C-alpha cells in the first residue's frame, strides 16, 4: 500500500518508542476512542509479523466483524496521526524538567495556592543549581524562575524589596548575550560555505564589553566557548582561537550536552576544512584526530546513526593522512551505524575508493563488479573509480566501453545536478584525450604541444571532476 504520513513516522520508531505509543493510545486520559486502540493493535500485529503494511488486512484485524470501509480507515488513521503528534509533544515535555516546574508553579499561582509554591520553587531552584553547563537554555530557565519567585512574593501583597527582579533582569541579559553569540557563530560558520550577507546586530558591543571585563567572562564558560568560536572565524589569526576552542571543549567535554558538542565540533571541523582549502593540507591530521575523538566519545552519532556524508568524510580524512589500516577497520566496524537503506551503497563505494587510493586497483574493481548502486551519486562515483582503474591498468577495451556508458548515464540521469553533469562531462573529455596521448601518440604530430594544451585545459576547464588525479596522470611520461 502507499504509505501515509502516520505509518511513515511510526515505522521509524524503535521498539521502545512503539511500545510507549501503544500504552499512550490505550490510556483513557489521552485517548477515549476505542477504535484507535483496535487500530494501533492491528498495526503492531502486522509490524511484529514482519508483514508488508496492508490497510485492508489491518482493518480486518482490528474490525473483524465489519466490511472494509475506506472512509472510516482514513479518518481513524488521521486521528491516530494527531495522537502521535500529541505523544511526541508529551514525550518531550517529560524530558523538560524546568518546563514542568514552570507550568506547575504558574498553575499554583493562578489558583492562589501560595504555600505549595514554596516547595516547588525550592525544587525548581535545585534543578537549576544541578545544571553543570550554563548555556542559553539554562539562563532562560533561570529568567523564568526569578520571574516566578518575584511573582510569588508579590502575590503576598508585601511591599518590600526583593532581589528577584534584578536577578530576572541579569538572567535575561545572559540569555540574550549567549543566544546572540550562538547566532553570530552560526552566521560566521555558514558564511564560509555560502555567499550570505548576514548581520548580527549588537554582537560587537557584547564582545567588546566582555573583553573589557575579563573577570566577568571567566565566570561563564559557555560564553568563553562561543567567543573563541566567533574569533576563530572572524579574526585573521584564527588558528589561535581554533586551538583555544579545542582546549575549552576538551575541558568541558563531560558537561556540554551532546547536541551542543556536535554543533561546536562542526565549527572546529569547518575551520579545519577552510585551512585545507587554503593549501594547509596538514589539517587533515587535525580532522582525523577530531573525528576519532567524536567517535570515541559517541558525540558524532545522532539517534544512534552516522550520516552517509559524515561516514564518507571520515574515510576521506583517513585516506588523505595515509592511515589506511585504521580507515579500513573503521569501514568494517562502523558500517552498522549507517541507515539500512543506504548501507550497501555507502559501504561498497567507500571501500572501493580506499582500495583505489591504496593503488590496489584490482580489489577496487572487484568491489564494484556487478554492484548496482541505487543512488545516482554513488553510481557515478563508482564509475569514475572504475574508469581511473582501467586507465592505470591499461585495460583499454574496458575503459573505452565504460567511457561511452558513463557518458550516456550522465546525459540521461535526472538525479544529477547540472554541476555534477558538467564536471563529469569535462572529466570524460580530458580522459578521452589522455587515451589519445597514451594509446595513439604515434598519430599525433606534436606530442609535446598536445600534452601542453591538455595541461592548460585541465587548469582552465570549470568545473572539472578529479582534477588532482588528472594532474598526476599528466605528470607521467608518455
Protein Blocks (a to p, Z undefined) as FASTA:
>chain_A
ZZdfklmmmmmpcfklmmmmmmmmmpmkloccfklmmmmmmmmmmmmnopacdfklmmmm
mmmmbccdfklmmmmmmmmmmmmmmmmmmmmmmmmmmlmmmmmmmmmmmnopaklmmmmm
mmmmmmmmmpmbacfklmmmmmmmmmmmmmmmmmnopacddfklmmmmmmmmmmmmmmmm
mmmmmmmmmmmmpccddddehklmmmmmmmmmmmlmmmmmmlmmmmmmmmmmmpmklmlm
mmmmmmmmmmmmmmmcfklmmmmmmmmmmmmmmmmmnopamlmmmmmmmmmmmmmnommp
gghiacfklmmmmmmmmmmnopamlmmmmmmmmmmmpcfklmmmmmmmmmmmmmmmnopa
klmmmmmgopacfbfklmmmmmmmmmmmmmmnopmklmmmmmmmmmmmmmmpmkbcfklm
mmmmmmmmmmmmmmmmmmmmmmpmblmlmmmmmmmmmmmpccdehklmmmmmmmpcZZ
